[in-house]
Amino acid sequence: MEFAALRVLELAPGQTYAHTCGDREWIVLPLAGGCEVRCAQGTAHAEGTGPAGAGPPVFELHGRDGVFGGVSDFAYLPRDGRAAIGSAAGGRFALVGARCENVLPARYGPAAGVPVEIRGAGHCSRQVNNFAAADVFDCDRLIAVEVLTPGGNWSSYPPHKHDEFHPGHESRLEEVYYFEIAPHGDTPGLGYQRVSPSPAGKTDILTEVRTGDAVLIPDGWHGPSIAAPGHDMYYLNVMAGPPGQPREWLIRDHPDHAWIRDTWTAQGADPRLPLHRHRAEDETP
């Protein structure tokens, strides 16, 4: 992938990971567990990160038990920065990144500030945690959201694309889907992901996905993401595009399937949604 990036860290109790941002901005997002993020920015861009004379910013991320257990807080790391990510109890953490040009300050994103959206209706219902959507959290190029789909439902549907830049109509964005699927007792979960060729792209994938799998989408119509009955599906979307275009998420629905949206007005959302709410201690009174 040229613009979008993903790393998933499995940290043992007490382990620390040293991260160099390079030419990308990054967000540290707990998937399971909490962590401490110590960030060191280049001296030319350290202003505004804390009181005069203070050390590098330190972010304590409360995290969550797992991706189906709540919305998480997160930390933003700037281009050209360095960070140490440590977890006293251990856990699993996603680093989502995008190649960028500008250096923004390191910041903390509280869980209570993440808008939770219910999208679609009926068997196309899903929950979107817009923690780094283009109109929610300030980044230079990165766009990232979480999607939770109840077992038996289809999400990322109708199939859509964003592989050509048409100002005001469609963005040019690469995308990564990272999956975790809820088990049923001792039975691991599974789902399916489809990506089909578009006029501007050749990606052609129909694959079974399980926890820890990632699907790379440099181009093409993508969807549906299918959650097997009895197995809720989580995926983390990481998107980024080339310089010179606005940071926005503009999509084009597949013309053969766009009609499905018209049927949603007569249906309600799946009553199982939302699958979780914000952590109580992060709620604003």
N, C-alpha and C positions, 0 to 999 in steps of 0.2 A: 504494500500500500504506500502511495506517495505522500499522502497528507494526513490520514487518520492513523492512530496508533493505540494499542492496548497491551498492557502487561497485567497479569494476575499473580499476586504474591501469596504464597503460603508461608506464614511466619510461625515458627515454633515459639513457645513461651520464652520471653526474654530476648528473642532474636531481633536484630536491627538490620535494615536494608539501606544501603547507600545509593541514592538516586541522583543522576546527573541529568538535568533537563535538556541540555543541548539546544537545538534550534526549535524546540517544541514547548508549548505550554501544556500543563498537566493538571488533572484533578485526582486527588487521592480519595477514593470512595470505599468505605468499609462494606464488605459483603457479609462477613460474619466475624464478630468481635470488634474491639476498639483498639485504637493506637494513638501514639504521639508522633506528631510530624514537626520536625525542626527544619526550618527553611533558611538558607543563606542565599541572599541575592547579591548580584554584582554591586559594588559600592556606588556606581553611577546611578543606580536605580533604587537605592535603599531608602530614600526619603519617603516619608508617609507610612512606613510599616510599623512605627512605634515611637515612643518618646525619645527625645534626643539622648544619646548615650546608651540606649537600651540595646540588648543583644538581638540576634536574629529572632524572628517571630517563632513562637512555639504554639502549635494547635493541638489541643486534646480532643480527639474524636471519640465520642461515646459509642458510635457504631450501633450494632444491632445483633440479635441472636442469629439471624440469617435473612436472606433476601425476602422471605415470606413473612418475616416477623415485624417489620416496621420500616418507615422511611428513615434514612440515615443522614447525619451531618457529614460534611466533607471539607477538604482543604484544597485551595487553588495554589499551584506552584508556577512561577513565571519562567518564561524562556531565559536561558543562560543562568538559571539558578541551580542550587544543589539542595538536597534534602536528605535527612535521616529519618526513616520510618521504623519505629519500634513498637512492639506490643508486649506488655508484661504477661498477658494471658495467652498470647498467640491468636491467630485468626487468618482470615483470607481477605485480601484487599485488592481492589482494581485500581490501576493507574490508567486513566484515559487521556490521550494526548492528541495534539494537532500541531503540525508545522505552522509557524506563525512568524510575523515580522516585528511586532511591537511587544514591549515588556510592560506588563501590568503588575500592580502590587500583589504580593501574597496575601491571601484572605481566607477567612473561615466562613463556611456556609452552614447555618443552623438547620436542623431537620424541620423545625417549625416554619421555616421560610420556603419550603418546597411545595409548590402547588401540585395538588393531586387531581387529575382529570379522569373522568369516566368517558371513554370514547366508544362510539359505535352503539349497537343495540342488539338484543336477542343473543343469538349464538356468535355474533361478531363483537360482543362486548369485551372490553379490556380496560385496564387501569394504567394510566401513564403518570409516572412521577417525574415532573419536569424540573429536575434539579439544576440542569445547565442548558435549558432550552434557550433559543436565541433571544427571546424577549423577557427572560427571567433573570439570568445571571450573566454578568459582563465578562466576556472572554474576547480574545482577538479573533480566533478562527474556530475554536472548538464549540461543537454542539453535542450534548449528551443527555439522554433520558433513560428511564427504566420503564419497562412494560411488563405487566403481570396479567396473565390470561388464565381464567378458570379452566379446569379440565373439560375437554370436549368442545371448547370454543376455538374459533379461528380469529387470529389478529393479523396485523399488517395486511389488512384486507379492506377494500379491493386492492389488487396489486398496483403498485405505483412506482414511479422512478424519479430520480433527480440526477441525471447524468449529462444534462446539457444546460448551458446557461442561457436562459431567455429572460431578460430583465422584467421583473414584475410577474412572471409566470412560472418559472422553473429555475431551481438552483442546480449548480454542479457540485455534488457532494459525494465523496466516497463514504462507505459505511461499514462498520463492523457490528455483527450481532454476537454477543456472548451469552450463552444459555446456562441456566440452572433449572432442573426439572424436579418437582417434588416427588418423593417416593410414595408408594402405598405400602405401609408396613415395611417389610424387608425387600419389597420389589422395587428396583430402581425405576425412575420415570423415564419417559421418552416422548419425543415429539418429532415434527417434520418441518423442513424449511424448503421453500421453492424460490428460485431465482431464474428468470427466463430472459432470453435475448431481447434487446430493445433496438430501435433504429440506430442508436449511438453505441450500443454495447453488445458483447458476445457472451457474457457470463450465462451459463446454463447449468443449474444445480437443482437436484431433488435429493435431499439427504435426510437421514435420521439424525436427530440431535439428542444428546444426553448432557448431563451436568458436566461443565468444563469445556464443552465444545464451542468453537467460534466459527462463524461463517463470514467470509470476506466478500464484500460487494463493491467492487470498483465501478460497476455500471449494471444496467439491466433493470427490468421490472422485478420487484421483490415482493413476495407474499404469495400465498398465505404462510403464516407461522401457525402450525396446527398443534394444539395441546391434546394429547391422548386423553380420553375419558378417565377420570380418577386421578389425573396427574396435572396439577397446576404448573404452568410454564412461566418462567421469568427470563427476560432477556434485557441486556444492557446494550443500548444503541450508541455508538460513537461515530460522529460524522465530522468531516472537515473537507474543505474545498480549496481551490487555488487562490492566490492573492488576486486582488483587483475586482472582486465581486463582493456584494454585501454579505454580511453574516446573517443569513436567513434561511428558513426551511420552507421552500416552495416546491410542491410536488405536482406530478401529472399522473392522474389515474389511468389505468389501462382502459382503453375505450370499450373493450368487450365486457368489462365487469363493473364499470363505474355506476351503472344503474342500481346496484345493490344499496347505495346510500339512500336512494329515494324510499326504500322500504323501511328504513329505520324510524321514520317519523311516526309510524303506527305501532311501534314496538317500544317496550321499556328496556332499561338496562338490566343485565343479569343481576338478580337479587343477591348473588354471592359477593358482589362488589360494593365497596372496596374490600380487597382482601386483607388490608390492614390499615391502621391509622397512624398518625404521628405518635411518637413516644410521649407518654403523659408528662414527663418532666421537662419536655421541650415545648409544651404548649404555652402560648401566651395567655395569661388570665383574661 
